Every structure is written in structure tokens, then in C-alpha cells.
Amino acid sequence: MSQKQEQQMDIEELRTFVEVADAKGVTKATRRLGVSKSIVSRRLARLEQDLDVQLLARTTHGAALTEAGATFRD
């Protein structure tokens, strides 16, 4: 990851990603974070766009880490 990418990452985006990954879903993560689903979705979208990779596979039943997401989470 380049220094420019590191500078662009927002701590709230990273925290949101970790919460969604740990909760295995957006809904549970929103409760833990105390923010709306739209905020969580926007944060995740920005992080994935900044990294140019899909980190989570979202379904109506939750979210699962992609291979890239698992690597990034570690």
C-alpha cells in the first residue's frame, strides 16, 4: 500500500470495516457503532474504492469477508 493510500484512509472507515467483519453483517455493526446503515454502507464503499478491491460480499443475510477482505482484516 502506498503512503498516499494510507493517508487517505479514514479511521472511521477502518473501524466500520472491522465491526462489519466481526459482526458478519451490516445490521449488527450499525448497532455496535451507533450509526445508520447508510453511513456504514458509505464508509465501506469509500474504503473499497480507496483500496480498489471488494472487501465484503454482502447478501440480505449478512456480509462475509472476501479473500482480499480477510487478508486486509488480518
LUMLO-605707 format. One record per atom (N, C-alpha, C): residue in one letter; x negated, z negated, y. Coordinates in steps of 0.001 Angstrom, whole numbers, plus 500000, padded with zeros to 6 digits. Example, Ala and Ser with C-alpha at 12.3 -4.5 7.8 and 13.67 -1.06 7.14 Angstrom:
SITE:resn:c1:c3:c2
SITE:a:486810:492200:494310
SITE:a:487700:492200:495500
SITE:a:486800:492200:496700
SITE:s:487150:492920:497750
SITE:s:486330:492860:498940
SITE:s:487100:492130:500030
END
This chain:
SITE:resn:c1:c3:c2
SITE:m:499158:500000:498840
SITE:m:500000:500000:500000
SITE:m:499106:500000:501232
SITE:s:499430:500804:502177
SITE:s:498605:500900:503371
SITE:s:498889:499735:504308
SITE:q:497955:499495:505232
SITE:q:498136:498429:506204
SITE:q:499360:498695:507063
SITE:k:499606:499959:507382
SITE:k:500770:500321:508191
SITE:k:502061:499910:507480
SITE:q:502149:500159:506159
SITE:q:503351:499781:505417
SITE:q:503527:498268:505420
SITE:e:502427:497526:505241
SITE:e:502509:496075:505232
SITE:e:503032:495563:506561
SITE:q:502605:496151:507660
SITE:q:503035:495717:508973
SITE:q:504506:496017:509193
SITE:q:505023:497057:508599
SITE:q:506407:497449:508802
SITE:q:507371:496618:507969
SITE:m:506905:496001:506904
SITE:m:507802:495237:506048
SITE:m:508299:494003:506779
SITE:d:509552:493777:506645
SITE:d:510209:492655:507280
SITE:d:510350:491534:506256
SITE:i:510037:490318:506648
SITE:i:510108:489189:505729
SITE:i:511524:488986:505193
SITE:e:512528:489246:506014
SITE:e:513912:489098:505551
SITE:e:514263:490161:504513
SITE:e:513716:491359:504654
SITE:e:513934:492400:503650
SITE:e:513304:491978:502323
SITE:l:512096:491439:502386
SITE:l:511418:490988:501169
SITE:l:512161:489813:500531
SITE:r:512569:488869:501345
SITE:r:513311:487714:500831
SITE:r:514626:488161:500196
SITE:t:515297:489097:500839
SITE:t:516555:489613:500309
SITE:t:516327:490292:498966
SITE:f:515288:491110:498860
SITE:f:514981:491773:497599
SITE:f:514753:490749:496491
SITE:v:513976:489724:496770
SITE:v:513685:488705:495757
SITE:v:514968:487985:495342
SITE:e:515813:487652:496297
SITE:e:517072:486974:495963
SITE:e:517973:487847:495100
SITE:v:518093:489129:495450
SITE:v:518929:490041:494657
SITE:v:518341:490195:493258
SITE:a:517033:490344:493176
SITE:a:516371:490487:491871
SITE:a:516592:489237:491020
SITE:d:516398:488063:491615
SITE:d:516558:486812:490870
SITE:d:518018:486552:490487
SITE:a:518936:486905:491387
SITE:a:520362:486680:491126
SITE:a:520966:487767:490244
SITE:k:520223:488876:490083
SITE:k:520683:490034:489312
SITE:k:521974:490630:489875
SITE:g:522100:490541:491203
SITE:g:523263:491128:491844
SITE:g:523332:490804:493318
SITE:v:524005:491668:494037
SITE:v:524131:491516:495483
SITE:v:525061:490363:495842
SITE:t:526178:490230:495147
SITE:t:527171:489216:495492
SITE:t:526586:487805:495413
SITE:k:525912:487503:494330
SITE:k:525300:486173:494191
SITE:k:524228:485966:495253
SITE:a:523478:486996:495545
SITE:a:522420:486893:496552
SITE:a:523002:486637:497936
SITE:t:524153:487242:498246
SITE:t:524761:487015:499563
SITE:t:525131:485546:499739
SITE:r:525587:484932:498678
SITE:r:525927:483506:498743
SITE:r:524673:482669:498975
SITE:r:523608:482994:498265
SITE:r:522350:482252:498416
SITE:r:521754:482422:499809
SITE:l:521876:483632:500347
SITE:l:521276:483937:501650
SITE:l:522183:483593:502819
SITE:g:523477:483504:502558
SITE:g:524427:483207:503616
SITE:g:524654:484365:504571
SITE:v:524566:485586:504043
SITE:v:524798:486783:504865
SITE:v:525786:487696:504142
SITE:s:526272:488704:504857
SITE:s:527256:489620:504281
SITE:s:526601:490642:503344
SITE:k:527455:491253:502527
SITE:k:526975:492303:501620
SITE:k:526385:493474:502384
SITE:s:526981:493801:503524
SITE:s:526466:494937:504291
SITE:s:525055:494661:504813
SITE:i:524783:493435:505211
SITE:i:523432:493092:505669
SITE:i:522447:493193:504512
SITE:v:522822:492666:503356
SITE:v:521955:492749:502177
SITE:v:521688:494212:501825
SITE:s:522730:495014:501812
SITE:s:522577:496432:501479
SITE:s:521656:497144:502463
SITE:r:521829:496863:503749
SITE:r:520966:497481:504772
SITE:r:519504:497068:504605
SITE:r:519281:495799:504350
SITE:r:517907:495313:504161
SITE:r:517249:495977:502954
SITE:l:517991:496062:501861
SITE:l:517441:496688:500653
SITE:l:517163:498165:500889
SITE:a:518084:498838:501553
SITE:a:517899:500265:501831
SITE:a:516664:500503:502696
SITE:r:516474:499661:503723
SITE:r:515291:499812:504586
SITE:r:514008:499574:503819
SITE:l:513997:498550:502965
SITE:l:512797:498246:502182
SITE:l:512471:499399:501242
SITE:e:513488:499902:500545
SITE:e:513266:501028:499639
SITE:e:512819:502268:500407
SITE:q:513369:502464:501581
SITE:q:512967:503613:502393
SITE:q:511519:503448:502866
SITE:d:511151:502254:503297
SITE:d:509774:501998:503737
SITE:d:508775:502233:502608
SITE:l:509160:501834:501393
SITE:l:508273:501981:500239
SITE:l:508406:503346:499564
SITE:d:509464:504055:499901
SITE:d:509762:505366:499316
SITE:d:509902:505288:497793
SITE:v:510627:504252:497346
SITE:v:510862:504066:495917
SITE:v:512135:503240:495733
SITE:q:512860:503519:494647
SITE:q:514048:502732:494317
SITE:q:513601:501476:493582
SITE:l:513954:500319:494112
SITE:l:513559:499044:493530
SITE:l:514623:498458:492614
SITE:l:515886:498781:492921
SITE:l:517004:498225:492168
SITE:l:517960:499320:491740
SITE:a:518445:499190:490527
SITE:a:519511:500066:490040
SITE:a:520796:499261:490206
SITE:r:521639:499681:491138
SITE:r:522865:498939:491442
SITE:r:524045:499514:490667
SITE:t:524869:498613:490152
SITE:t:526108:499006:489489
SITE:t:527213:498111:490028
SITE:t:528431:498355:489602
SITE:t:529536:497493:490021
SITE:t:529416:496098:489410
SITE:h:528593:495973:488380
SITE:h:528438:494691:487684
SITE:h:527200:493920:488110
SITE:g:526399:494475:488983
SITE:g:525202:493761:489414
SITE:g:524092:494713:489797
SITE:a:522883:494207:489688
SITE:a:521705:495005:490021
SITE:a:520590:494642:489059
SITE:a:519863:495640:488634
SITE:a:518735:495435:487738
SITE:a:517499:496056:488371
SITE:l:516374:495426:488164
SITE:l:515125:495966:488684
SITE:l:514775:497267:487979
SITE:t:514326:498227:488743
SITE:t:513747:499426:488145
SITE:t:512331:499047:487728
SITE:e:511643:499937:487073
SITE:e:510248:499669:486694
SITE:e:509416:499394:487938
SITE:a:509619:500212:488964
SITE:a:508896:500022:490224
SITE:a:509284:498703:490870
SITE:g:510567:498345:490782
SITE:g:511034:497080:491340
SITE:g:510413:495883:490658
SITE:a:510289:495950:489330
SITE:a:509674:494864:488575
SITE:a:508206:494711:488953
SITE:t:507530:495819:489090
SITE:t:506125:495785:489490
SITE:t:505987:495202:490884
SITE:f:506830:495645:491817
SITE:f:506790:495148:493186
SITE:f:507126:493669:493225
SITE:r:508111:493233:492446
SITE:r:508525:491817:492404
SITE:r:507373:490930:491935
SITE:d:506660:491405:490937
SITE:d:505518:490623:490414
SITE:d:504446:490504:491460
END
